[in-house]
Amino acid sequence: MGCVRQLQCYVFLIVISLLPAALAESTTLKLSLPGCPDKCGNVTIPYPFGTRPGCYQDDGFQITCNESTSTSTGTGTAPKVLLGTNSSNIEVIDINITSGETRVYKFIAFRCYNMSDRVEFNNTRASMDLTNRPFVFSHKRNKFTVIGCYNLAYIVGQGEDSYQSGCASFCDNNLMNSTTDGSCNGLGCCQTSIRSALHYYEVQWGFKNNPDWHFNPCIYAVLAEEDWYKFQVQDLTQFDFFKRNKNGVPMVLDWAIRNNGQCQDGVEKSTNRACLSNHSICNNASNGEGYLCQCMQGYQGNPYLPNGCIDIDECIARDKNPCSQNAICVNTDGNVTCSCPKGTHGNPYTKDGTCIKDPEKFPYPARVAISTILGIAIFVGLCLLVAAQQQHKRHMKEKEEYQRYYSMMDNYLRVFSKKQIEIATDGFAETHVLGTGGQGKVYKGILEDNQVVAIKKAKEVEETQKEEFVNEILLLSQINHKNIVRLLGSCLEVKIPMLVYEFVPNGTLFELLHGKGNCRPISLGTRLRIALESAEALDYLHSSISRSILHGDVKSANILLQDDYHAKVSDFGASNLVPIDDTQVVKVVQGTRGYLDPEYVATAVLTKKSDVYSFGVVLLEIITRKCAIFTDETSERKHLASYFVSTVTKNKLHSLLDQEIVTNKEKVIEVLHEVSGLAVWCLSVRGEDRPTMRQVVEKLQQLERFYSSLIGLEKVEEETEILLGESTPFCSSDTSAFHNTGYSSVLEIETRLPR
C-alpha cells in the first residue's frame, strides 16, 4: 500500500511540473501598449483602443474610464467605460479585437400617453451619430425592434446615410390570449433588419396618437442586439420594460481600421500599417470601408501590437492538437509535428490513433515471464524499503513532535502523561463516562491531588492539524473568565491528544429546563442570572481577548451549571478564532438544529451575530421552558424561534411563557416583556439588525437589577437556598437529540470542519 502511494506521489509531482508550461502562454499575452492600462473596471481595453493619450491609435479609438461615475455589475459597481471623451453618453460593455465588435448600451426611444393624443413623457435621446468614427451599426447582430399595440416607428438616416426603414405592431381585442411571449411577429412587437455601413440613425414615429393608451400606455422603439430581447405580453400593459431597461440596452457596433484603405491582397503586416505584429494578416471589413488585423493560424494575441501574436502550443491545447493520442507531439513556431513513439509505426496525424507496435523480435511468453519476475522482485524490494523508511520516519517525527509540543505548552498548560490520565479514569472505565458524542467520549477523572476533572478523548484528528491544534490550545489556555469552563491541560503522548477541563458538577441548563422527571420551579431571578452570566461569557469570547473566538454552537446543552446554579459556557472551539475586529470567519463549522442562524445557513459564513442568534433561542428556552424544537399539544413539531416570533406578532405572548414565572404583578410582566423583546431582537433575520453580545449583556444587567429591586435581596437568597436544598428532578421533554455533556472540545470542532 505504501509503495502505491509513493508512485501516486511521483505521478502527481510530474503533472504539477507541467502546469507552468501550460500557463505560460496565457500569462505572456499582451493587450495594450507598454505602460498603458488594459482594464477599466471589468472591461478589457485592447489596443488600438486606449484610455490615455498615446495609448490609442487615433481619437476614434479613445476610451474614457470615468471612475467618478459607476455602473452596476454582477458583483457590485465598477467605473463607467465611455466611447470617446467624458461628454460621450455611449457606455461600453465589451470590446472584441478578433471579430472587430464593440457592444455598447443605447437608450430606448419611447412615448407614454395619458390620453389618446396626449404624450405624458417621452425620450428624446434615441438618436446616435457615429460619423467620422471607426464604427458602424452591425447589420448582422442588431435588429430594429418596435413594441406596442398601436405603433409605427421608423429608423431614419441622414446625409450620406440617407435611409429609412421600419415596422408596425398592433394588437387584437383578445390581447392576452392572442399574443405569445417570446414571439416578435407583429402582434405587440415587430423587428426588421437594417442596411450595412450605417453611421447615423434616429427614431421617428408614424402615428401621433395611441387609441389603445388605456391598456398599452407606452410604446417603444430601439436598435438593439438581436438576441437581447424576448417579447413578454406584460411589456405592453405595464411599465416593466422601461424599468428593466431605463439605463439602456445592448447594441453591437462593428469597428475597423478605416483611415488606411483596404487590405493589399491579404499579405502580412509589412504593407498594412495597423497590423504591426509578425505572424499577422489583414482582412477587409465586412461592414463598411477599412480592414481588420488577425493573428495567423497557429498564433494568438493582439495583431495590432509589435510581437502581439504569439505561438499557440498545440501540444498542451488538446482541442488544437492534431496528433493521435499515442503519438509524440512537438510544438514548433506556428505549427506542430507528430511522430510515433519508438517501437511503433503508422500515421501519427490522425485522431483515432494509428501508431501500432512494430513486429515482435523477442518471444512473447519469455518476455512476459522475465518481466513478471523482475517486476515482482522490484515491487517487493521497493515496498520493503519504503515501509522501513516510513516506519523510521514516523517514529522520529512523533518523537520530535512530542518534544516540540511539550516545550510549547509547558509554559501555559499542565501537560499530563498518558499514565496519569489512565490512573485518573481507572483505565478509561465505562463507569467514568460522563457522556458520548459523535467525535468521542468525556470521562470523569480524579487526579493525584484529588482534583475532579473532565477528560475529553476524541476519536480522531487529522495528523496535519496537530501543530495548528496545539497553537490554538495555547491561546485558549489564556482564557480566564468565571463563566467559561476552564481548560486545565492536555495529554500529547497519545496519537490523538486528550484535553483536561475543570469539572462542573450540576449538569446543563438543558437538563434543568427540559430534563426527564417532574418539573421543579425555577424562579425568574435565577433564570435572569443564568442568562446574564452566559451572555457575559460570550461577550468575553467576542471582544475581551487579543483574538475573538466565535462559539459556533451556543445552546442550553452547552451551558453547564455549578452547585450554586452559576453558569459556565462550554464547547467553544479553537477552530473559530478570528481577528478581534473581524466580523466573520472563513471556516465553516456545524451547529445544532433549532439554534442555527438562518443567515449562516444561507451564506456558510459564521459571524459574531450567529452566536447572538443562537443565544436568542436560549433566552426563549429560559422564559418558555420549551425545547428549541418542541412538540405542541397537537403533536406537531415546531421551531421555537419562528413560533415565538409569530406568537408575539399575534399579541399572544403570555400563552407561550412558562406560567410559573408569570404573575399578576405589573413590574414582573414588564420584565418578561423586556426579555421577550431582547430575544426577538437577537432573532432578527439579518445579522446587521441584531445586537452585539455587549448590548445583550447591558440589557440583561439592567433587567436583573430591576428585578432584584422588586423582590429584594432576601427573596433572592431564599430562592437560591430552595434550589440548593433539593435534588434536581427533570421536566418531561424529548431529549433524545441532545446527548451532550457540555465538554465537546477543540478536537471535536476540528473534526467537524470540511476538508
C-alpha positions in Angstrom: 0.0 0.0 0.0 2.9 2.4 0.9 4.5 1.7 -2.5 1.3 2.5 -4.4 1.0 5.8 -2.5 4.7 6.6 -3.3 4.1 6.0 -7.0 0.9 8.2 -6.9 3.0 11.0 -5.4 5.6 10.7 -8.2 2.8 10.9 -10.9 1.3 14.0 -9.1 4.7 15.8 -9.0 5.2 15.2 -12.7 1.7 16.6 -13.5 2.4 19.7 -11.3 5.7 20.3 -13.0 4.0 20.6 -16.4 1.4 23.2 -15.3 3.7 26.3 -15.5 4.4 25.5 -19.2 0.7 25.2 -19.7 0.0 28.6 -18.1 3.0 30.4 -19.6 1.2 31.1 -22.9 -1.8 32.9 -21.3 0.4 35.0 -19.0 2.6 36.4 -21.8 -0.3 37.6 -24.0 -0.1 41.4 -24.5 -3.3 43.5 -24.9 -2.2 47.1 -24.7 0.9 49.3 -25.4 3.6 49.3 -22.7 2.7 51.5 -19.7 -1.0 51.7 -20.8 -3.9 50.3 -18.8 -5.6 47.3 -20.3 -8.6 47.2 -18.0 -11.2 49.7 -16.8 -13.3 48.0 -14.1 -14.4 44.7 -15.6 -13.9 45.8 -19.3 -10.7 44.8 -21.1 -9.3 47.7 -23.2 -7.1 46.2 -26.1 -5.0 48.3 -28.5 -5.9 50.1 -30.9 -8.3 51.2 -28.1 -6.8 53.1 -25.1 -7.7 55.3 -22.2 -4.7 57.7 -22.3 -3.1 59.9 -25.0 -0.5 57.8 -26.7 -2.3 54.6 -25.7 -4.9 54.5 -28.6 -4.2 54.5 -32.4 -6.2 57.7 -33.1 -9.0 59.7 -31.5 -11.7 57.4 -32.9 -10.4 54.6 -30.6 -10.3 56.8 -27.4 -11.9 55.2 -24.3 -12.7 57.2 -21.2 -12.5 55.3 -17.9 -14.8 57.5 -15.7 -14.1 56.5 -12.1 -16.3 59.3 -10.8 -19.4 57.5 -12.1 -20.1 53.8 -11.8 -22.2 51.2 -13.5 -23.8 48.1 -11.8 -22.2 44.7 -12.4 -23.0 41.2 -11.2 -20.6 41.6 -8.3 -21.2 45.3 -7.4 -20.2 48.5 -9.1 -17.3 49.4 -11.5 -16.1 52.6 -13.2 -18.2 53.6 -16.3 -16.4 52.9 -19.6 -17.3 55.5 -22.3 -16.7 55.5 -26.0 -14.8 58.7 -26.7 -14.5 61.6 -24.2 -16.2 62.3 -21.0 -19.0 64.1 -22.8 -20.0 60.8 -24.6 -23.1 59.1 -23.4 -22.2 55.8 -25.1 -21.3 53.3 -22.4 -19.1 50.3 -23.4 -19.9 46.7 -22.4 -17.0 44.9 -24.0 -14.5 45.0 -26.9 -13.6 42.1 -29.2 -10.5 42.5 -31.4 -10.9 39.2 -33.1 -14.4 39.9 -34.5 -14.0 43.7 -34.6 -17.1 44.3 -32.5 -17.8 46.6 -29.6 -21.0 46.2 -27.5 -22.5 49.3 -26.0 -25.6 50.5 -24.1 -28.2 52.5 -26.0 -31.2 54.4 -24.7 -34.7 53.4 -25.8 -37.0 55.7 -27.7 -40.4 55.7 -26.0 -43.7 57.7 -25.8 -46.1 57.3 -22.9 -49.7 58.6 -23.2 -52.2 59.7 -20.5 -54.8 60.2 -23.2 -55.1 59.0 -26.8 -53.5 62.1 -28.3 -51.6 63.5 -25.3 -48.0 62.4 -24.6 -47.2 62.5 -20.9 -43.5 61.9 -21.2 -41.0 60.6 -23.9 -37.3 60.1 -24.5 -35.5 62.5 -26.9 -32.0 60.8 -26.6 -32.8 58.0 -29.0 -30.6 59.1 -32.0 -26.9 58.1 -32.4 -24.2 59.6 -34.6 -21.0 57.7 -35.4 -19.9 59.9 -38.3 -16.1 60.3 -38.6 -15.6 57.4 -36.2 -14.3 53.9 -37.0 -17.7 52.5 -36.0 -20.9 51.5 -37.9 -24.0 49.8 -36.6 -23.8 46.0 -37.1 -26.4 44.9 -39.7 -25.9 41.3 -38.8 -26.0 41.5 -35.0 -28.7 44.2 -34.5 -32.4 44.4 -35.2 -34.7 47.5 -35.1 -37.3 46.4 -32.6 -40.7 48.1 -32.2 -43.1 47.4 -29.2 -46.7 48.5 -28.7 -50.3 47.8 -29.6 -50.6 50.8 -32.0 -47.1 51.6 -33.0 -45.5 52.5 -36.3 -41.8 53.5 -35.9 -39.1 54.3 -38.5 -35.3 54.1 -38.3 -34.0 57.1 -40.3 -30.6 58.1 -41.6 -29.4 61.5 -42.9 -26.9 62.9 -45.3 -24.6 60.2 -46.7 -26.6 57.8 -44.5 -29.9 58.8 -46.1 -32.0 55.8 -45.3 -35.4 54.8 -43.9 -36.9 51.6 -42.7 -39.3 50.5 -40.0 -42.2 48.2 -39.0 -45.6 48.4 -37.3 -47.0 46.4 -34.4 -50.7 46.0 -33.5 -52.8 44.0 -31.0 -56.3 42.5 -31.5 -59.1 42.7 -29.0 -58.1 39.5 -27.2 -54.6 40.7 -26.3 -53.6 38.3 -23.6 -54.7 35.1 -25.4 -53.6 36.1 -29.0 -50.1 37.4 -28.2 -47.4 34.9 -27.2 -44.3 35.5 -25.0 -41.0 35.3 -26.9 -42.6 35.8 -30.4 -41.9 39.2 -32.1 -44.1 38.7 -35.2 -46.2 41.9 -35.5 -48.7 41.2 -32.6 -47.5 43.6 -29.9 -43.9 43.5 -31.3 -42.1 43.6 -34.6 -38.5 43.5 -35.8 -36.7 44.5 -39.0 -33.1 44.4 -40.3 -31.0 47.5 -41.1 -28.7 48.2 -44.0 -24.9 47.9 -43.8 -22.4 50.7 -43.4 -24.8 52.9 -41.4 -23.2 55.6 -39.3 -26.2 57.6 -38.1 -29.8 56.9 -37.2 -32.7 58.4 -35.3 -36.2 57.1 -34.5 -39.3 58.7 -35.9 -42.9 57.9 -35.0 -45.6 57.1 -37.7 -48.7 57.7 -35.5 -49.4 60.8 -33.5 -52.0 59.3 -31.2 -52.5 56.0 -29.3 -56.1 54.8 -29.2 -55.0 51.8 -27.0 -53.4 54.0 -24.4 -55.7 52.8 -21.6 -54.2 49.3 -21.6 -51.0 50.0 -23.6 -49.8 53.3 -22.2 -46.2 53.3 -23.6 -44.8 52.4 -27.0 -41.1 51.7 -27.6 -38.5 51.6 -30.5 -34.8 50.8 -30.3 -32.0 49.4 -32.4 -30.5 46.7 -30.2 -28.7 43.3 -30.2 -30.9 40.8 -31.9 -30.7 38.1 -29.3 -31.2 40.6 -26.4 -35.0 40.9 -26.4 -37.5 38.2 -25.7 -41.0 39.6 -26.0 -43.3 39.5 -23.0 -47.0 40.4 -23.0 -46.7 42.4 -19.7 -44.3 44.8 -21.5 -47.4 46.1 -23.2 -49.7 46.5 -20.2 -47.2 47.6 -17.5 -44.0 49.7 -17.1 -41.8 46.6 -16.6 -40.0 47.1 -19.9 -39.0 50.7 -19.2 -38.0 49.9 -15.6 -35.8 47.0 -16.7 -34.0 49.0 -19.4 -34.0 52.6 -18.2 -30.2 52.6 -18.3 -30.0 51.4 -21.9 -30.0 48.1 -23.9 -27.1 46.3 -25.6 -26.2 47.3 -29.2 -23.4 45.9 -31.4 -21.0 48.2 -33.3 -18.7 47.0 -36.0 -15.3 48.7 -36.0 -12.3 48.6 -38.3 -9.1 50.5 -39.3 -10.9 52.9 -41.7 -8.3 55.5 -42.4 -5.7 53.3 -44.3 -7.8 52.0 -47.1 -8.3 48.3 -47.8 -6.0 45.2 -47.4 -3.4 44.6 -50.1 -4.0 41.0 -51.2 -4.2 39.6 -47.7 -0.5 39.8 -47.2 1.4 40.0 -43.9 1.7 43.1 -41.8 4.5 44.8 -43.7 2.3 46.6 -46.2 -0.7 47.2 -43.8 0.3 49.8 -41.3 -2.1 48.8 -38.5 -1.1 45.1 -38.5 2.1 45.6 -36.5 2.7 42.1 -35.3 4.7 39.4 -37.0 2.5 36.5 -38.0 -0.5 38.7 -38.5 -2.7 39.1 -41.7 -5.1 41.7 -43.0 -8.8 41.0 -43.7 -11.1 43.6 -45.4 -14.0 44.7 -43.2 -17.4 43.1 -43.9 -19.3 46.2 -42.9 -18.1 49.5 -44.4 -14.7 50.6 -45.6 -11.4 49.5 -43.9 -9.8 46.4 -42.7 -9.2 44.2 -39.6 -6.0 42.5 -38.4 -5.8 38.9 -37.4 -3.2 36.5 -36.0 -2.2 33.8 -38.5 -3.2 30.2 -37.9 -1.2 28.7 -35.0 -0.8 32.1 -33.3 -3.0 34.1 -30.9 -2.9 37.5 -29.2 -3.2 41.2 -30.4 -2.1 41.6 -34.0 -2.2 45.5 -33.6 0.9 45.4 -31.3 4.5 44.6 -32.2 5.1 40.9 -31.4 1.5 40.7 -30.2 0.8 37.4 -32.0 2.5 34.6 -30.1 2.7 30.9 -30.8 0.0 28.6 -29.6 1.4 25.4 -28.0 -1.0 22.9 -29.7 0.5 20.0 -27.7 -0.9 21.4 -24.5 -4.2 22.6 -26.0 -5.7 19.1 -26.8 -8.6 20.7 -28.8 -5.9 22.0 -31.3 -3.6 19.1 -31.2 -3.7 17.1 -34.5 -1.7 14.2 -33.2 -3.2 10.8 -32.3 -3.4 10.0 -28.6 -0.4 7.7 -28.6 1.8 9.9 -30.8 4.6 12.2 -29.6 3.7 15.9 -30.1 6.4 18.5 -30.6 5.4 22.2 -30.8 7.0 24.3 -33.4 6.7 28.0 -34.3 3.1 28.3 -35.5 2.7 24.6 -36.1 3.2 21.2 -34.5 4.9 17.9 -35.5 3.7 14.5 -34.6 5.7 11.2 -34.6 5.1 7.7 -33.5 6.9 6.5 -30.3 9.9 4.2 -30.7 8.8 0.7 -31.4 5.7 1.8 -33.2 4.9 2.9 -36.7 1.9 4.4 -38.6 0.3 7.8 -39.2 0.6 10.0 -36.1 -1.6 12.8 -37.5 -5.0 11.1 -37.1 -7.1 11.5 -34.0 -8.2 7.8 -34.0 -4.5 6.8 -33.3 -2.8 4.8 -36.0 0.6 4.3 -34.3 0.8 0.5 -34.0 3.5 -1.7 -32.5 6.4 -3.0 -34.6 6.6 -6.7 -35.2 7.9 -8.5 -32.1 11.6 -9.6 -32.1 11.5 -11.4 -28.8 9.1 -14.3 -28.0 6.1 -13.1 -26.1 5.9 -15.8 -23.4 9.6 -15.4 -22.5 9.2 -11.6 -22.3 6.2 -11.9 -20.1 7.9 -14.3 -17.7 11.1 -12.2 -17.3 9.1 -9.0 -17.0 6.8 -10.6 -14.3 9.7 -11.9 -12.3 11.7 -8.7 -12.4 8.5 -6.7 -11.7 7.7 -8.7 -8.6 11.2 -8.6 -7.3 11.5 -4.8 -7.8 8.0 -4.2 -6.3 8.7 -6.3 -3.2 12.0 -4.7 -2.7 10.7 -1.2 -3.1 7.8 -1.9 -0.8 10.0 -3.3 1.9 12.4 -0.4 1.6 9.6 2.2 1.6 7.9 0.6 4.6 11.1 0.5 6.6 11.9 4.1 5.8 8.3 5.3 6.6 8.2 3.5 9.9 11.6 5.0 10.9 10.4 8.5 9.8 7.1 8.2 11.7 8.9 7.1 14.8 11.4 10.0 14.6 8.7 12.5 13.6 6.4 11.5 16.6 9.4 11.8 18.9 10.3 15.3 17.6 6.7 16.5 17.6 6.2 15.4 21.2 9.3 17.3 22.3 8.3 20.4 20.4 4.7 20.4 21.5 5.7 19.7 25.1 8.1 22.7 25.1 5.5 24.9 23.6 2.7 24.0 26.0 4.7 23.5 29.2 4.8 27.3 29.9 1.0 27.7 29.6 -0.8 24.5 30.5 -0.3 21.5 32.6 0.9 18.6 30.4 -0.3 15.2 31.6 1.3 11.9 30.8 -0.7 9.1 29.4 -0.2 7.1 32.6 -1.6 10.0 34.7 -4.8 10.1 32.6 -5.2 6.3 32.7 -4.9 6.3 36.5 -7.4 9.2 36.8 -10.0 7.3 34.8 -9.3 3.8 36.0 -8.1 2.9 32.5 -11.0 4.7 30.8 -13.5 2.6 32.6 -17.1 2.8 31.4 -18.2 3.8 34.9 -16.3 7.0 34.5 -18.0 8.0 31.2 -19.9 11.3 31.6 -21.2 11.4 28.1 -20.6 10.2 24.5 -20.7 12.4 21.4 -20.2 12.0 17.7 -16.5 12.7 18.0 -15.5 10.9 21.2 -16.2 10.4 24.9 -15.9 12.5 28.0 -14.7 10.8 31.2 -14.8 11.9 34.8 -11.3 11.7 36.3 -9.7 12.1 39.7 -6.1 13.4 39.7 -3.4 12.5 42.2 -4.2 15.6 44.2 -7.9 14.5 44.4 -9.0 17.3 41.9 -12.0 16.2 39.9 -11.7 16.9 36.2 -13.4 16.1 32.9 -11.2 14.4 30.3 -12.1 14.6 26.6 -10.9 11.7 24.5 -11.6 12.3 20.8 -12.0 9.6 18.2 -9.7 11.1 15.5 -8.0 14.2 14.4 -6.1 15.0 11.1 -2.3 14.4 11.5 -1.6 17.6 9.5 -3.7 19.7 12.0 -1.8 18.7 15.2 0.5 21.7 15.2 -2.4 24.1 14.4 -4.3 22.4 17.2 -1.5 23.0 19.7 -1.1 26.6 18.7 -4.8 27.3 19.2 -4.8 25.5 22.5 -2.1 27.9 23.7 -4.5 30.8 23.1 -7.4 29.1 24.7 -5.3 28.4 27.8 -5.1 32.1 28.4 -8.9 32.5 28.7 -9.8 33.3 32.3 -13.5 34.0 32.9 -15.6 32.9 35.8 -18.4 31.8 33.5 -16.3 29.8 31.0 -15.3 26.2 31.6 -11.5 26.4 32.1 -9.0 24.3 30.1 -6.6 22.8 32.6 -4.2 20.8 30.4 -3.6 18.3 27.7 -2.0 14.9 27.1 0.2 14.8 24.0 1.8 11.3 24.3 -1.1 9.6 22.5 -1.8 9.8 18.8 -4.9 11.8 19.3 -4.3 14.5 22.1 -6.7 14.4 25.1 -7.9 17.6 26.8 -8.5 18.1 30.6 -11.2 20.5 31.7 -12.4 21.7 35.1 -15.3 19.6 36.3 -18.7 21.3 36.6 -21.0 19.1 38.7 -24.6 20.2 38.4 -25.4 19.2 34.8 -26.5 21.5 32.0 -29.1 24.3 31.6 -30.9 22.0 29.1 -31.3 19.3 31.8 -32.5 21.9 34.3 -35.1 23.2 31.9 -36.2 20.2 29.9 -34.8 17.1 31.7 -36.9 14.0 32.4 -38.9 13.8 35.7 -41.2 16.1 37.5 -40.8 19.8 36.7 -39.3 21.8 39.5 -39.9 25.5 39.9 -37.1 27.9 38.7 -37.5 31.5 39.8 -37.3 34.3 37.3 -34.4 35.7 39.2 -32.4 32.5 38.8 -33.2 32.4 35.1 -32.1 36.0 34.6 -28.8 35.3 36.4 -28.1 32.3 34.2 -28.9 34.2 31.1 -26.7 37.2 32.1 -23.7 35.0 33.1 -23.9 33.1 29.8 -24.1 36.4 27.8 -21.1 37.8 29.7 -19.1 34.7 28.8 -19.9 35.0 25.1 -19.2 38.8 25.2 -15.8 37.9 26.7 -15.0 35.5 23.9 -16.1 38.0 21.2 -14.3 41.1 22.5 -12.2 40.8 25.6 -9.2 38.9 24.4 -6.5 39.5 21.8 -8.3 37.5 19.2 -12.1 37.0 19.1 -13.5 33.4 19.4 -16.7 32.5 17.8 -18.5 29.9 19.7 -20.4 28.4 16.8 -22.7 26.1 18.8 -24.5 28.2 21.5 -27.3 26.1 23.1 -28.6 25.2 26.5 -26.8 21.9 26.5 -23.5 23.8 26.3 -24.2 25.9 29.4 -23.1 24.0 32.5 -24.3 24.7 36.0 -22.3 24.8 39.2 -23.8 23.7 42.6 -25.0 27.2 43.2 -26.5 27.3 39.7 -24.0 29.8 38.3 -23.5 29.3 34.6 -20.3 28.2 32.8 -20.3 28.2 29.0 -18.5 25.2 27.3 -17.8 23.7 23.9 -16.2 26.7 22.2 -13.8 25.6 19.5 -10.3 26.9 18.7 -11.1 26.5 15.0 -13.4 29.5 15.3 -10.5 32.0 16.0 -10.8 35.4 14.2 -9.1 38.8 14.4 -10.9 40.8 17.2 -12.2 43.4 14.8 -13.3 41.0 12.1 -17.0 40.1 11.6 -16.8 36.7 10.1 -14.6 33.6 9.8 -14.0 31.7 6.6 -14.0 28.2 8.1 -17.4 26.5 8.3 -18.5 24.7 11.5 -21.6 22.8 12.1 -24.2 23.7 14.7 -27.3 22.3 16.3 -30.7 22.2 14.6 -33.1 24.8 16.1 -30.2 27.1 17.1 -28.7 27.8 13.7 -28.5 31.3 12.4 -30.5 31.4 9.1 -28.1 33.9 7.6 -25.2 31.5 8.4 -27.1 28.6 6.8 -27.6 30.6 3.7 -24.1 32.1 3.3 -21.9 29.4 5.1 -20.2 32.3 6.9 -20.1 32.2 10.7 -20.1 35.6 12.5 -20.4 37.0 16.0 -24.1 37.7 15.1 -24.5 34.0 14.6 -23.7 33.4 18.3 -26.2 36.2 19.1 -29.0 34.4 17.2 -28.3 31.1 19.0 -28.3 32.9 22.3 -31.7 34.4 21.5 -33.0 30.8 21.2 -31.5 30.0 24.6 -33.3 33.1 26.1 -36.6 31.7 24.7 -35.9 28.3 26.3 -35.3 30.1 29.7 -38.6 32.0 29.7 -40.8 29.4 28.0 -39.2 26.2 29.2 -39.7 24.7 25.8 -37.0 23.0 23.7 -35.6 24.7 20.6 -37.6 22.2 18.6 -40.6 21.0 20.5 -43.9 19.1 20.0 -47.1 21.1 20.7 -50.3 19.7 22.1 -51.3 18.6 18.5 -48.1 16.5 18.2 -46.8 18.9 15.6 -43.0 19.6 15.7 -42.3 23.4 15.8 -39.2 25.6 15.8 -39.3 27.6 19.0 -37.7 30.7 17.4 -40.1 31.2 14.5 -43.1 30.1 16.6 -42.3 32.6 19.3 -41.9 35.5 16.9 -45.2 34.6 15.3 -46.9 34.4 18.7 -45.5 37.8 19.7 -46.7 39.3 16.4 -50.2 38.0 17.2 -50.0 39.6 20.7 -50.3 36.1 22.4 -47.0 36.3 24.3 -48.5 35.2 27.6 -49.8 31.9 26.2 -46.2 30.8 25.4 -44.4 32.0 28.6 -43.7 29.5 31.3 -46.6 30.0 33.6 -44.6 29.5 36.8 -42.9 32.9 36.2 -46.0 34.7 35.0 -47.6 36.7 37.8 -50.2 39.5 38.1 -47.5 42.0 39.1 -47.2 44.7 36.5 -43.5 45.1 37.0 -42.7 41.4 36.6 -44.8 41.3 33.5 -42.8 44.3 32.2 -39.5 42.3 32.9 -40.9 39.4 30.9 -41.8 41.6 28.0 -38.4 43.2 28.0 -36.7 39.7 28.0 -39.0 38.6 25.2 -38.2 41.8 23.2 -34.5 41.2 23.7 -34.9 37.6 22.4 -36.8 38.8 19.3 -34.1 41.4 18.7 -31.4 38.6 18.8 -33.5 36.5 16.4 -33.6 39.2 13.6 -33.2 37.6 10.2 -30.4 39.9 9.1 -27.3 39.8 11.3 -26.7 43.5 11.0 -30.1 44.1 12.7 -29.1 42.0 15.8 -27.5 43.5 18.9 -23.9 42.7 19.9 -23.3 40.5 22.9 -22.1 43.6 24.7 -25.6 45.2 24.1 -27.2 42.0 25.3 -25.2 42.0 28.5 -26.0 45.6 29.3 -29.7 44.9 28.7 -29.8 41.8 30.9 -27.8 43.7 33.7 -30.5 46.3 33.7 -33.3 43.8 33.9 -31.6 41.7 36.7 -31.0 44.9 38.8 -34.6 46.0 38.2 -36.0 42.6 39.1 -33.8 42.2 42.2 -35.0 45.6 43.4 -38.6 44.3 43.1 -38.3 41.1 45.1 -35.5 42.2 47.5 -32.2 40.6 48.2 -33.7 38.4 51.0 -36.1 36.8 48.5 -33.3 36.1 46.1 -31.3 34.3 48.8 -34.3 32.3 49.8 -34.9 31.1 46.3 -31.2 30.0 46.0 -31.4 28.0 49.2 -34.6 26.3 47.9 -32.8 25.3 44.7 -29.7 24.1 46.6 -31.6 22.1 49.2 -33.4 19.8 46.8 -32.3 17.1 44.3 -32.7 18.1 40.7 -35.8 16.5 39.0 -36.3 16.9 35.3 -39.1 18.1 33.1 -40.8 15.8 30.6 -39.4 16.6 27.2 -37.9 14.9 24.2 -34.2 15.0 24.9 -33.1 12.2 22.6 -31.4 14.6 20.2 -29.2 16.1 23.0 -26.6 13.6 24.3 -24.0 16.3 25.1 -22.2 16.8 28.4 -21.1 20.3 27.5 -17.5 19.2 27.3 -17.1 18.9 23.5 -13.6 20.0 22.9 -11.4 21.7 20.4 -10.8 18.4 18.8 -14.5 17.9 18.2 -14.8 21.2 16.4 -11.7 20.4 14.4 -13.0 17.1 13.1 -16.3 18.7 12.1 -14.7 21.1 9.7 -15.0 20.3 5.9 -11.6 19.3 4.4 
